[in-house]
Amino acid sequence: MNGFSILTLVKDEHRYVFIYTDEQVDEVRRSIGRMASDPALNLSWYDAAGLQKRIQRRVDEAAAEVNP
């Protein structure tokens, strides 16, 4: 990856937007997990798993670009 990545989820009236760099991938993953465990938010563990999968897909795509 290079530059910034943007990950979004719209669920009901809530919008979750994550903007991060390559160096922040682990931090974003942890943040998503904390948000999913927060009962005050409507982000479910299913939502979190989907976001994590999208992050991993982007990481894998970037690695494939570097090492074809």
CHARMM-style PDB file with segment names, atoms N, HN, CA, C and O in Angstrom:
ATOM      1  N   MET     1       0.849  -1.173   0.000  1.00  0.00      PROA
ATOM      2  CA  MET     1       0.000   0.000   0.000  1.00  0.00      PROA
ATOM      3  C   MET     1       0.896   1.239   0.000  1.00  0.00      PROA
ATOM      4  O   MET     1       2.059   1.194   0.403  1.00  0.00      PROA
ATOM      5  N   ASN     2       0.335   2.309  -0.451  1.00  0.00      PROA
ATOM      6  HN  ASN     2      -0.609   2.346  -0.779  1.00  0.00      PROA
ATOM      7  CA  ASN     2       1.055   3.573  -0.355  1.00  0.00      PROA
ATOM      8  C   ASN     2       0.044   4.687  -0.139  1.00  0.00      PROA
ATOM      9  O   ASN     2      -1.101   4.595  -0.582  1.00  0.00      PROA
ATOM     10  N   GLY     3       0.473   5.735   0.541  1.00  0.00      PROA
ATOM     11  HN  GLY     3       1.403   5.810   0.900  1.00  0.00      PROA
ATOM     12  CA  GLY     3      -0.461   6.814   0.829  1.00  0.00      PROA
ATOM     13  C   GLY     3      -1.435   6.409   1.909  1.00  0.00      PROA
ATOM     14  O   GLY     3      -1.082   5.719   2.866  1.00  0.00      PROA
ATOM     15  N   PHE     4      -2.662   6.847   1.742  1.00  0.00      PROA
ATOM     16  HN  PHE     4      -2.949   7.407   0.966  1.00  0.00      PROA
ATOM     17  CA  PHE     4      -3.710   6.572   2.712  1.00  0.00      PROA
ATOM     18  C   PHE     4      -4.695   5.555   2.158  1.00  0.00      PROA
ATOM     19  O   PHE     4      -4.948   5.505   0.955  1.00  0.00      PROA
ATOM     20  N   SER     5      -5.240   4.757   3.044  1.00  0.00      PROA
ATOM     21  HN  SER     5      -5.035   4.798   4.022  1.00  0.00      PROA
ATOM     22  CA  SER     5      -6.332   3.857   2.704  1.00  0.00      PROA
ATOM     23  C   SER     5      -7.566   4.339   3.444  1.00  0.00      PROA
ATOM     24  O   SER     5      -7.476   4.855   4.558  1.00  0.00      PROA
ATOM     25  N   ILE     6      -8.712   4.167   2.819  1.00  0.00      PROA
ATOM     26  HN  ILE     6      -8.785   3.747   1.914  1.00  0.00      PROA
ATOM     27  CA  ILE     6      -9.974   4.573   3.428  1.00  0.00      PROA
ATOM     28  C   ILE     6     -10.892   3.362   3.459  1.00  0.00      PROA
ATOM     29  O   ILE     6     -11.101   2.697   2.444  1.00  0.00      PROA
ATOM     30  N   LEU     7     -11.428   3.089   4.619  1.00  0.00      PROA
ATOM     31  HN  LEU     7     -11.258   3.629   5.444  1.00  0.00      PROA
ATOM     32  CA  LEU     7     -12.325   1.969   4.830  1.00  0.00      PROA
ATOM     33  C   LEU     7     -13.601   2.531   5.432  1.00  0.00      PROA
ATOM     34  O   LEU     7     -13.550   3.251   6.429  1.00  0.00      PROA
ATOM     35  N   THR     8     -14.746   2.212   4.838  1.00  0.00      PROA
ATOM     36  HN  THR     8     -14.787   1.628   4.028  1.00  0.00      PROA
ATOM     37  CA  THR     8     -16.005   2.764   5.336  1.00  0.00      PROA
ATOM     38  C   THR     8     -17.046   1.675   5.544  1.00  0.00      PROA
ATOM     39  O   THR     8     -17.021   0.630   4.893  1.00  0.00      PROA
ATOM     40  N   LEU     9     -17.946   1.942   6.451  1.00  0.00      PROA
ATOM     41  HN  LEU     9     -17.966   2.791   6.980  1.00  0.00      PROA
ATOM     42  CA  LEU     9     -19.110   1.093   6.685  1.00  0.00      PROA
ATOM     43  C   LEU     9     -20.262   2.007   7.060  1.00  0.00      PROA
ATOM     44  O   LEU     9     -20.142   2.829   7.968  1.00  0.00      PROA
ATOM     45  N   VAL    10     -21.370   1.863   6.364  1.00  0.00      PROA
ATOM     46  HN  VAL    10     -21.467   1.195   5.626  1.00  0.00      PROA
ATOM     47  CA  VAL    10     -22.594   2.589   6.700  1.00  0.00      PROA
ATOM     48  C   VAL    10     -23.575   1.555   7.223  1.00  0.00      PROA
ATOM     49  O   VAL    10     -23.912   0.587   6.540  1.00  0.00      PROA
ATOM     50  N   LYS    11     -24.026   1.780   8.449  1.00  0.00      PROA
ATOM     51  HN  LYS    11     -23.752   2.566   9.004  1.00  0.00      PROA
ATOM     52  CA  LYS    11     -24.961   0.847   9.079  1.00  0.00      PROA
ATOM     53  C   LYS    11     -26.048   1.660   9.761  1.00  0.00      PROA
ATOM     54  O   LYS    11     -25.795   2.394  10.717  1.00  0.00      PROA
ATOM     55  N   ASP    12     -27.246   1.516   9.255  1.00  0.00      PROA
ATOM     56  HN  ASP    12     -27.451   0.920   8.478  1.00  0.00      PROA
ATOM     57  CA  ASP    12     -28.363   2.323   9.733  1.00  0.00      PROA
ATOM     58  C   ASP    12     -27.981   3.797   9.597  1.00  0.00      PROA
ATOM     59  O   ASP    12     -27.566   4.229   8.521  1.00  0.00      PROA
ATOM     60  N   GLU    13     -28.116   4.564  10.665  1.00  0.00      PROA
ATOM     61  HN  GLU    13     -28.453   4.213  11.539  1.00  0.00      PROA
ATOM     62  CA  GLU    13     -27.788   5.985  10.582  1.00  0.00      PROA
ATOM     63  C   GLU    13     -26.332   6.269  10.956  1.00  0.00      PROA
ATOM     64  O   GLU    13     -25.923   7.428  11.008  1.00  0.00      PROA
ATOM     65  N   HSD    14     -25.552   5.225  11.215  1.00  0.00      PROA
ATOM     66  HN  HSD    14     -25.885   4.283  11.173  1.00  0.00      PROA
ATOM     67  CA  HSD    14     -24.159   5.399  11.616  1.00  0.00      PROA
ATOM     68  C   HSD    14     -23.226   5.230  10.428  1.00  0.00      PROA
ATOM     69  O   HSD    14     -23.477   4.434   9.524  1.00  0.00      PROA
ATOM     70  N   ARG    15     -22.148   5.994  10.454  1.00  0.00      PROA
ATOM     71  HN  ARG    15     -21.944   6.641  11.189  1.00  0.00      PROA
ATOM     72  CA  ARG    15     -21.109   5.897   9.432  1.00  0.00      PROA
ATOM     73  C   ARG    15     -19.772   5.713  10.129  1.00  0.00      PROA
ATOM     74  O   ARG    15     -19.370   6.522  10.966  1.00  0.00      PROA
ATOM     75  N   TYR    16     -19.098   4.644   9.771  1.00  0.00      PROA
ATOM     76  HN  TYR    16     -19.424   3.987   9.091  1.00  0.00      PROA
ATOM     77  CA  TYR    16     -17.776   4.363  10.313  1.00  0.00      PROA
ATOM     78  C   TYR    16     -16.774   4.586   9.188  1.00  0.00      PROA
ATOM     79  O   TYR    16     -16.867   3.962   8.131  1.00  0.00      PROA
ATOM     80  N   VAL    17     -15.823   5.472   9.420  1.00  0.00      PROA
ATOM     81  HN  VAL    17     -15.748   5.979  10.279  1.00  0.00      PROA
ATOM     82  CA  VAL    17     -14.823   5.804   8.404  1.00  0.00      PROA
ATOM     83  C   VAL    17     -13.446   5.687   9.048  1.00  0.00      PROA
ATOM     84  O   VAL    17     -13.169   6.317  10.069  1.00  0.00      PROA
ATOM     85  N   PHE    18     -12.599   4.883   8.448  1.00  0.00      PROA
ATOM     86  HN  PHE    18     -12.823   4.371   7.619  1.00  0.00      PROA
ATOM     87  CA  PHE    18     -11.244   4.692   8.933  1.00  0.00      PROA
ATOM     88  C   PHE    18     -10.288   5.142   7.830  1.00  0.00      PROA
ATOM     89  O   PHE    18     -10.343   4.635   6.710  1.00  0.00      PROA
ATOM     90  N   ILE    19      -9.426   6.081   8.147  1.00  0.00      PROA
ATOM     91  HN  ILE    19      -9.381   6.492   9.058  1.00  0.00      PROA
ATOM     92  CA  ILE    19      -8.410   6.563   7.216  1.00  0.00      PROA
ATOM     93  C   ILE    19      -7.066   6.235   7.858  1.00  0.00      PROA
ATOM     94  O   ILE    19      -6.782   6.661   8.978  1.00  0.00      PROA
ATOM     95  N   TYR    20      -6.247   5.479   7.145  1.00  0.00      PROA
ATOM     96  HN  TYR    20      -6.477   5.133   6.236  1.00  0.00      PROA
ATOM     97  CA  TYR    20      -5.013   5.004   7.766  1.00  0.00      PROA
ATOM     98  C   TYR    20      -3.905   4.815   6.730  1.00  0.00      PROA
ATOM     99  O   TYR    20      -4.158   4.721   5.529  1.00  0.00      PROA
ATOM    100  N   THR    21      -2.673   4.763   7.233  1.00  0.00      PROA
ATOM    101  HN  THR    21      -2.468   4.840   8.209  1.00  0.00      PROA
ATOM    102  CA  THR    21      -1.503   4.499   6.404  1.00  0.00      PROA
ATOM    103  C   THR    21      -1.082   3.047   6.590  1.00  0.00      PROA
ATOM    104  O   THR    21      -1.636   2.329   7.422  1.00  0.00      PROA
ATOM    105  N   ASP    22      -0.109   2.633   5.815  1.00  0.00      PROA
ATOM    106  HN  ASP    22       0.341   3.217   5.139  1.00  0.00      PROA
ATOM    107  CA  ASP    22       0.420   1.264   5.934  1.00  0.00      PROA
ATOM    108  C   ASP    22       0.859   0.959   7.366  1.00  0.00      PROA
ATOM    109  O   ASP    22       0.632  -0.135   7.882  1.00  0.00      PROA
ATOM    110  N   GLU    23       1.485   1.939   7.987  1.00  0.00      PROA
ATOM    111  HN  GLU    23       1.669   2.828   7.568  1.00  0.00      PROA
ATOM    112  CA  GLU    23       2.017   1.746   9.337  1.00  0.00      PROA
ATOM    113  C   GLU    23       0.920   1.645  10.395  1.00  0.00      PROA
ATOM    114  O   GLU    23       1.185   1.207  11.515  1.00  0.00      PROA
ATOM    115  N   GLN    24      -0.282   2.034  10.065  1.00  0.00      PROA
ATOM    116  HN  GLN    24      -0.497   2.390   9.155  1.00  0.00      PROA
ATOM    117  CA  GLN    24      -1.375   2.060  11.038  1.00  0.00      PROA
ATOM    118  C   GLN    24      -2.352   0.893  10.913  1.00  0.00      PROA
ATOM    119  O   GLN    24      -3.381   0.877  11.588  1.00  0.00      PROA
ATOM    120  N   VAL    25      -2.045  -0.072  10.067  1.00  0.00      PROA
ATOM    121  HN  VAL    25      -1.209  -0.059   9.518  1.00  0.00      PROA
ATOM    122  CA  VAL    25      -2.979  -1.190   9.842  1.00  0.00      PROA
ATOM    123  C   VAL    25      -3.297  -1.916  11.138  1.00  0.00      PROA
ATOM    124  O   VAL    25      -4.468  -2.159  11.430  1.00  0.00      PROA
ATOM    125  N   ASP    26      -2.287  -2.268  11.923  1.00  0.00      PROA
ATOM    126  HN  ASP    26      -1.335  -2.070  11.687  1.00  0.00      PROA
ATOM    127  CA  ASP    26      -2.539  -2.991  13.177  1.00  0.00      PROA
ATOM    128  C   ASP    26      -3.354  -2.159  14.153  1.00  0.00      PROA
ATOM    129  O   ASP    26      -4.227  -2.680  14.845  1.00  0.00      PROA
ATOM    130  N   GLU    27      -3.068  -0.876  14.205  1.00  0.00      PROA
ATOM    131  HN  GLU    27      -2.358  -0.452  13.642  1.00  0.00      PROA
ATOM    132  CA  GLU    27      -3.813   0.024  15.091  1.00  0.00      PROA
ATOM    133  C   GLU    27      -5.287   0.094  14.685  1.00  0.00      PROA
ATOM    134  O   GLU    27      -6.170   0.088  15.543  1.00  0.00      PROA
ATOM    135  N   VAL    28      -5.549   0.160  13.397  1.00  0.00      PROA
ATOM    136  HN  VAL    28      -4.832   0.165  12.699  1.00  0.00      PROA
ATOM    137  CA  VAL    28      -6.932   0.202  12.912  1.00  0.00      PROA
ATOM    138  C   VAL    28      -7.644  -1.095  13.251  1.00  0.00      PROA
ATOM    139  O   VAL    28      -8.803  -1.083  13.667  1.00  0.00      PROA
ATOM    140  N   ARG    29      -6.955  -2.213  13.073  1.00  0.00      PROA
ATOM    141  HN  ARG    29      -6.014  -2.223  12.735  1.00  0.00      PROA
ATOM    142  CA  ARG    29      -7.564  -3.512  13.419  1.00  0.00      PROA
ATOM    143  C   ARG    29      -7.943  -3.566  14.891  1.00  0.00      PROA
ATOM    144  O   ARG    29      -9.031  -4.026  15.237  1.00  0.00      PROA
ATOM    145  N   ARG    30      -7.059  -3.104  15.749  1.00  0.00      PROA
ATOM    146  HN  ARG    30      -6.175  -2.731  15.467  1.00  0.00      PROA
ATOM    147  CA  ARG    30      -7.375  -3.095  17.191  1.00  0.00      PROA
ATOM    148  C   ARG    30      -8.536  -2.160  17.486  1.00  0.00      PROA
ATOM    149  O   ARG    30      -9.400  -2.482  18.303  1.00  0.00      PROA
ATOM    150  N   SER    31      -8.566  -1.013  16.834  1.00  0.00      PROA
ATOM    151  HN  SER    31      -7.865  -0.752  16.170  1.00  0.00      PROA
ATOM    152  CA  SER    31      -9.659  -0.054  17.039  1.00  0.00      PROA
ATOM    153  C   SER    31     -11.000  -0.653  16.645  1.00  0.00      PROA
ATOM    154  O   SER    31     -11.999  -0.467  17.341  1.00  0.00      PROA
ATOM    155  N   ILE    32     -11.021  -1.361  15.543  1.00  0.00      PROA
ATOM    156  HN  ILE    32     -10.211  -1.512  14.978  1.00  0.00      PROA
ATOM    157  CA  ILE    32     -12.262  -2.004  15.095  1.00  0.00      PROA
ATOM    158  C   ILE    32     -12.723  -3.021  16.137  1.00  0.00      PROA
ATOM    159  O   ILE    32     -13.912  -3.102  16.447  1.00  0.00      PROA
ATOM    160  N   GLY    33     -11.789  -3.792  16.673  1.00  0.00      PROA
ATOM    161  HN  GLY    33     -10.823  -3.727  16.421  1.00  0.00      PROA
ATOM    162  CA  GLY    33     -12.142  -4.758  17.716  1.00  0.00      PROA
ATOM    163  C   GLY    33     -12.700  -4.091  18.957  1.00  0.00      PROA
ATOM    164  O   GLY    33     -13.682  -4.562  19.531  1.00  0.00      PROA
ATOM    165  N   ARG    34     -12.077  -2.992  19.377  1.00  0.00      PROA
ATOM    166  HN  ARG    34     -11.279  -2.609  18.911  1.00  0.00      PROA
ATOM    167  CA  ARG    34     -12.581  -2.263  20.555  1.00  0.00      PROA
ATOM    168  C   ARG    34     -13.979  -1.715  20.284  1.00  0.00      PROA
ATOM    169  O   ARG    34     -14.850  -1.757  21.152  1.00  0.00      PROA
ATOM    170  N   MET    35     -14.183  -1.207  19.088  1.00  0.00      PROA
ATOM    171  HN  MET    35     -13.475  -1.173  18.382  1.00  0.00      PROA
ATOM    172  CA  MET    35     -15.497  -0.658  18.751  1.00  0.00      PROA
ATOM    173  C   MET    35     -16.561  -1.746  18.739  1.00  0.00      PROA
ATOM    174  O   MET    35     -17.686  -1.517  19.182  1.00  0.00      PROA
ATOM    175  N   ALA    36     -16.217  -2.923  18.237  1.00  0.00      PROA
ATOM    176  HN  ALA    36     -15.302  -3.108  17.877  1.00  0.00      PROA
ATOM    177  CA  ALA    36     -17.185  -4.026  18.194  1.00  0.00      PROA
ATOM    178  C   ALA    36     -17.556  -4.484  19.605  1.00  0.00      PROA
ATOM    179  O   ALA    36     -18.670  -4.957  19.829  1.00  0.00      PROA
ATOM    180  N   SER    37     -16.639  -4.348  20.549  1.00  0.00      PROA
ATOM    181  HN  SER    37     -15.734  -3.964  20.367  1.00  0.00      PROA
ATOM    182  CA  SER    37     -16.934  -4.786  21.915  1.00  0.00      PROA
ATOM    183  C   SER    37     -17.644  -3.708  22.738  1.00  0.00      PROA
ATOM    184  O   SER    37     -18.014  -3.951  23.886  1.00  0.00      PROA
ATOM    185  N   ASP    38     -17.832  -2.542  22.167  1.00  0.00      PROA
ATOM    186  HN  ASP    38     -17.531  -2.345  21.234  1.00  0.00      PROA
ATOM    187  CA  ASP    38     -18.481  -1.435  22.875  1.00  0.00      PROA
ATOM    188  C   ASP    38     -19.995  -1.518  22.679  1.00  0.00      PROA
ATOM    189  O   ASP    38     -20.480  -1.302  21.568  1.00  0.00      PROA
ATOM    190  N   PRO    39     -20.746  -1.825  23.730  1.00  0.00      PROA
ATOM    191  CA  PRO    39     -22.197  -1.964  23.590  1.00  0.00      PROA
ATOM    192  C   PRO    39     -22.906  -0.654  23.227  1.00  0.00      PROA
ATOM    193  O   PRO    39     -24.066  -0.677  22.814  1.00  0.00      PROA
ATOM    194  N   ALA    40     -22.231   0.473  23.374  1.00  0.00      PROA
ATOM    195  HN  ALA    40     -21.289   0.492  23.709  1.00  0.00      PROA
ATOM    196  CA  ALA    40     -22.842   1.752  23.025  1.00  0.00      PROA
ATOM    197  C   ALA    40     -22.852   1.980  21.507  1.00  0.00      PROA
ATOM    198  O   ALA    40     -23.549   2.868  21.016  1.00  0.00      PROA
ATOM    199  N   LEU    41     -22.087   1.189  20.778  1.00  0.00      PROA
ATOM    200  HN  LEU    41     -21.521   0.468  21.177  1.00  0.00      PROA
ATOM    201  CA  LEU    41     -22.020   1.323  19.320  1.00  0.00      PROA
ATOM    202  C   LEU    41     -22.796   0.192  18.657  1.00  0.00      PROA
ATOM    203  O   LEU    41     -22.976  -0.875  19.244  1.00  0.00      PROA
ATOM    204  N   ASN    42     -23.248   0.428  17.446  1.00  0.00      PROA
ATOM    205  HN  ASN    42     -23.102   1.294  16.969  1.00  0.00      PROA
ATOM    206  CA  ASN    42     -23.990  -0.636  16.754  1.00  0.00      PROA
ATOM    207  C   ASN    42     -23.102  -1.420  15.799  1.00  0.00      PROA
ATOM    208  O   ASN    42     -23.604  -2.063  14.876  1.00  0.00      PROA
ATOM    209  N   LEU    43     -21.794  -1.377  16.005  1.00  0.00      PROA
ATOM    210  HN  LEU    43     -21.386  -0.855  16.754  1.00  0.00      PROA
ATOM    211  CA  LEU    43     -20.856  -2.146  15.200  1.00  0.00      PROA
ATOM    212  C   LEU    43     -20.755  -3.551  15.797  1.00  0.00      PROA
ATOM    213  O   LEU    43     -20.241  -3.727  16.901  1.00  0.00      PROA
ATOM    214  N   SER    44     -21.244  -4.537  15.067  1.00  0.00      PROA
ATOM    215  HN  SER    44     -21.662  -4.394  14.170  1.00  0.00      PROA
ATOM    216  CA  SER    44     -21.255  -5.911  15.573  1.00  0.00      PROA
ATOM    217  C   SER    44     -19.925  -6.605  15.267  1.00  0.00      PROA
ATOM    218  O   SER    44     -19.100  -6.096  14.508  1.00  0.00      PROA
ATOM    219  N   TRP    45     -19.742  -7.766  15.872  1.00  0.00      PROA
ATOM    220  HN  TRP    45     -20.413  -8.179  16.489  1.00  0.00      PROA
ATOM    221  CA  TRP    45     -18.545  -8.557  15.569  1.00  0.00      PROA
ATOM    222  C   TRP    45     -18.582  -9.032  14.118  1.00  0.00      PROA
ATOM    223  O   TRP    45     -17.534  -9.183  13.489  1.00  0.00      PROA
ATOM    224  N   TYR    46     -19.760  -9.264  13.592  1.00  0.00      PROA
ATOM    225  HN  TYR    46     -20.611  -9.141  14.102  1.00  0.00      PROA
ATOM    226  CA  TYR    46     -19.890  -9.628  12.170  1.00  0.00      PROA
ATOM    227  C   TYR    46     -19.407  -8.473  11.294  1.00  0.00      PROA
ATOM    228  O   TYR    46     -18.671  -8.688  10.331  1.00  0.00      PROA
ATOM    229  N   ASP    47     -19.818  -7.256  11.626  1.00  0.00      PROA
ATOM    230  HN  ASP    47     -20.416  -7.082  12.408  1.00  0.00      PROA
ATOM    231  CA  ASP    47     -19.346  -6.074  10.892  1.00  0.00      PROA
ATOM    232  C   ASP    47     -17.824  -5.963  10.986  1.00  0.00      PROA
ATOM    233  O   ASP    47     -17.143  -5.712   9.992  1.00  0.00      PROA
ATOM    234  N   ALA    48     -17.307  -6.155  12.198  1.00  0.00      PROA
ATOM    235  HN  ALA    48     -17.861  -6.359  13.006  1.00  0.00      PROA
ATOM    236  CA  ALA    48     -15.865  -6.052  12.419  1.00  0.00      PROA
ATOM    237  C   ALA    48     -15.117  -7.091  11.589  1.00  0.00      PROA
ATOM    238  O   ALA    48     -14.072  -6.789  11.013  1.00  0.00      PROA
ATOM    239  N   ALA    49     -15.642  -8.302  11.525  1.00  0.00      PROA
ATOM    240  HN  ALA    49     -16.492  -8.547  11.993  1.00  0.00      PROA
ATOM    241  CA  ALA    49     -14.991  -9.349  10.723  1.00  0.00      PROA
ATOM    242  C   ALA    49     -14.967  -8.956   9.249  1.00  0.00      PROA
ATOM    243  O   ALA    49     -13.970  -9.178   8.562  1.00  0.00      PROA
ATOM    244  N   GLY    50     -16.050  -8.379   8.767  1.00  0.00      PROA
ATOM    245  HN  GLY    50     -16.860  -8.198   9.325  1.00  0.00      PROA
ATOM    246  CA  GLY    50     -16.088  -7.935   7.375  1.00  0.00      PROA
ATOM    247  C   GLY    50     -15.086  -6.826   7.101  1.00  0.00      PROA
ATOM    248  O   GLY    50     -14.435  -6.823   6.057  1.00  0.00      PROA
ATOM    249  N   LEU    51     -14.956  -5.885   8.026  1.00  0.00      PROA
ATOM    250  HN  LEU    51     -15.485  -5.887   8.874  1.00  0.00      PROA
ATOM    251  CA  LEU    51     -13.974  -4.810   7.875  1.00  0.00      PROA
ATOM    252  C   LEU    51     -12.559  -5.378   7.903  1.00  0.00      PROA
ATOM    253  O   LEU    51     -11.705  -4.977   7.112  1.00  0.00      PROA
ATOM    254  N   GLN    52     -12.317  -6.310   8.817  1.00  0.00      PROA
ATOM    255  HN  GLN    52     -13.011  -6.635   9.460  1.00  0.00      PROA
ATOM    256  CA  GLN    52     -10.990  -6.935   8.904  1.00  0.00      PROA
ATOM    257  C   GLN    52     -10.644  -7.669   7.610  1.00  0.00      PROA
ATOM    258  O   GLN    52      -9.502  -7.635   7.152  1.00  0.00      PROA
ATOM    259  N   LYS    53     -11.630  -8.324   7.034  1.00  0.00      PROA
ATOM    260  HN  LYS    53     -12.558  -8.351   7.406  1.00  0.00      PROA
ATOM    261  CA  LYS    53     -11.410  -9.043   5.783  1.00  0.00      PROA
ATOM    262  C   LYS    53     -11.053  -8.069   4.658  1.00  0.00      PROA
ATOM    263  O   LYS    53     -10.187  -8.356   3.832  1.00  0.00      PROA
ATOM    264  N   ARG    54     -11.720  -6.929   4.632  1.00  0.00      PROA
ATOM    265  HN  ARG    54     -12.425  -6.696   5.303  1.00  0.00      PROA
ATOM    266  CA  ARG    54     -11.425  -5.924   3.614  1.00  0.00      PROA
ATOM    267  C   ARG    54     -10.019  -5.364   3.796  1.00  0.00      PROA
ATOM    268  O   ARG    54      -9.317  -5.121   2.814  1.00  0.00      PROA
ATOM    269  N   ILE    55      -9.600  -5.156   5.047  1.00  0.00      PROA
ATOM    270  HN  ILE    55     -10.169  -5.353   5.845  1.00  0.00      PROA
ATOM    271  CA  ILE    55      -8.240  -4.688   5.311  1.00  0.00      PROA
ATOM    272  C   ILE    55      -7.235  -5.723   4.810  1.00  0.00      PROA
ATOM    273  O   ILE    55      -6.264  -5.379   4.137  1.00  0.00      PROA
ATOM    274  N   GLN    56      -7.473  -6.987   5.140  1.00  0.00      PROA
ATOM    275  HN  GLN    56      -8.262  -7.266   5.687  1.00  0.00      PROA
ATOM    276  CA  GLN    56      -6.542  -8.040   4.745  1.00  0.00      PROA
ATOM    277  C   GLN    56      -6.456  -8.162   3.227  1.00  0.00      PROA
ATOM    278  O   GLN    56      -5.374  -8.373   2.679  1.00  0.00      PROA
ATOM    279  N   ARG    57      -7.585  -8.030   2.552  1.00  0.00      PROA
ATOM    280  HN  ARG    57      -8.464  -7.858   2.997  1.00  0.00      PROA
ATOM    281  CA  ARG    57      -7.589  -8.093   1.090  1.00  0.00      PROA
ATOM    282  C   ARG    57      -6.705  -6.985   0.515  1.00  0.00      PROA
ATOM    283  O   ARG    57      -5.944  -7.214  -0.425  1.00  0.00      PROA
ATOM    284  N   ARG    58      -6.811  -5.783   1.085  1.00  0.00      PROA
ATOM    285  HN  ARG    58      -7.429  -5.596   1.849  1.00  0.00      PROA
ATOM    286  CA  ARG    58      -6.002  -4.657   0.609  1.00  0.00      PROA
ATOM    287  C   ARG    58      -4.513  -4.890   0.885  1.00  0.00      PROA
ATOM    288  O   ARG    58      -3.670  -4.584   0.042  1.00  0.00      PROA
ATOM    289  N   VAL    59      -4.191  -5.430   2.060  1.00  0.00      PROA
ATOM    290  HN  VAL    59      -4.875  -5.679   2.745  1.00  0.00      PROA
ATOM    291  CA  VAL    59      -2.797  -5.748   2.395  1.00  0.00      PROA
ATOM    292  C   VAL    59      -2.251  -6.789   1.419  1.00  0.00      PROA
ATOM    293  O   VAL    59      -1.125  -6.664   0.937  1.00  0.00      PROA
ATOM    294  N   ASP    60      -3.052  -7.815   1.132  1.00  0.00      PROA
ATOM    295  HN  ASP    60      -3.966  -7.916   1.523  1.00  0.00      PROA
ATOM    296  CA  ASP    60      -2.625  -8.869   0.195  1.00  0.00      PROA
ATOM    297  C   ASP    60      -2.426  -8.327  -1.204  1.00  0.00      PROA
ATOM    298  O   ASP    60      -1.477  -8.709  -1.888  1.00  0.00      PROA
ATOM    299  N   GLU    61      -3.319  -7.432  -1.644  1.00  0.00      PROA
ATOM    300  HN  GLU    61      -4.090  -7.121  -1.089  1.00  0.00      PROA
ATOM    301  CA  GLU    61      -3.195  -6.822  -2.974  1.00  0.00      PROA
ATOM    302  C   GLU    61      -1.927  -5.994  -3.075  1.00  0.00      PROA
ATOM    303  O   GLU    61      -1.236  -6.025  -4.093  1.00  0.00      PROA
ATOM    304  N   ALA    62      -1.624  -5.255  -2.022  1.00  0.00      PROA
ATOM    305  HN  ALA    62      -2.186  -5.229  -1.195  1.00  0.00      PROA
ATOM    306  CA  ALA    62      -0.417  -4.429  -2.015  1.00  0.00      PROA
ATOM    307  C   ALA    62       0.823  -5.303  -2.048  1.00  0.00      PROA
ATOM    308  O   ALA    62       1.791  -4.981  -2.737  1.00  0.00      PROA
ATOM    309  N   ALA    63       0.804  -6.400  -1.315  1.00  0.00      PROA
ATOM    310  HN  ALA    63       0.017  -6.662  -0.756  1.00  0.00      PROA
ATOM    311  CA  ALA    63       1.956  -7.304  -1.320  1.00  0.00      PROA
ATOM    312  C   ALA    63       2.151  -7.932  -2.694  1.00  0.00      PROA
ATOM    313  O   ALA    63       3.284  -8.126  -3.134  1.00  0.00      PROA
ATOM    314  N   ALA    64       1.056  -8.248  -3.372  1.00  0.00      PROA
ATOM    315  HN  ALA    64       0.135  -8.090  -3.014  1.00  0.00      PROA
ATOM    316  CA  ALA    64       1.148  -8.843  -4.704  1.00  0.00      PROA
ATOM    317  C   ALA    64       1.718  -7.847  -5.714  1.00  0.00      PROA
ATOM    318  O   ALA    64       2.399  -8.239  -6.662  1.00  0.00      PROA
ATOM    319  N   GLU    65       1.438  -6.559  -5.507  1.00  0.00      PROA
ATOM    320  HN  GLU    65       0.884  -6.241  -4.738  1.00  0.00      PROA
ATOM    321  CA  GLU    65       1.976  -5.523  -6.411  1.00  0.00      PROA
ATOM    322  C   GLU    65       3.491  -5.408  -6.232  1.00  0.00      PROA
ATOM    323  O   GLU    65       4.218  -5.173  -7.197  1.00  0.00      PROA
ATOM    324  N   VAL    66       3.958  -5.573  -5.003  1.00  0.00      PROA
ATOM    325  HN  VAL    66       3.367  -5.764  -4.219  1.00  0.00      PROA
ATOM    326  CA  VAL    66       5.378  -5.458  -4.714  1.00  0.00      PROA
ATOM    327  C   VAL    66       6.124  -6.727  -5.134  1.00  0.00      PROA
ATOM    328  O   VAL    66       7.241  -6.653  -5.646  1.00  0.00      PROA
ATOM    329  N   ASN    67       5.512  -7.877  -4.918  1.00  0.00      PROA
ATOM    330  HN  ASN    67       4.605  -7.937  -4.503  1.00  0.00      PROA
ATOM    331  CA  ASN    67       6.121  -9.173  -5.248  1.00  0.00      PROA
ATOM    332  C   ASN    67       5.231  -9.950  -6.211  1.00  0.00      PROA
ATOM    333  O   ASN    67       4.542 -10.881  -5.795  1.00  0.00      PROA
ATOM    334  N   PRO    68       5.235  -9.583  -7.486  1.00  0.00      PROA
ATOM    335  CA  PRO    68       4.315 -10.242  -8.447  1.00  0.00      PROA
ATOM    336  C   PRO    68       4.612 -11.704  -8.672  1.00  0.00      PROA
ATOM    337  OT1 PRO    68       3.919 -12.362  -9.448  1.00  0.00      PROA
TER     338      PRO     68
END
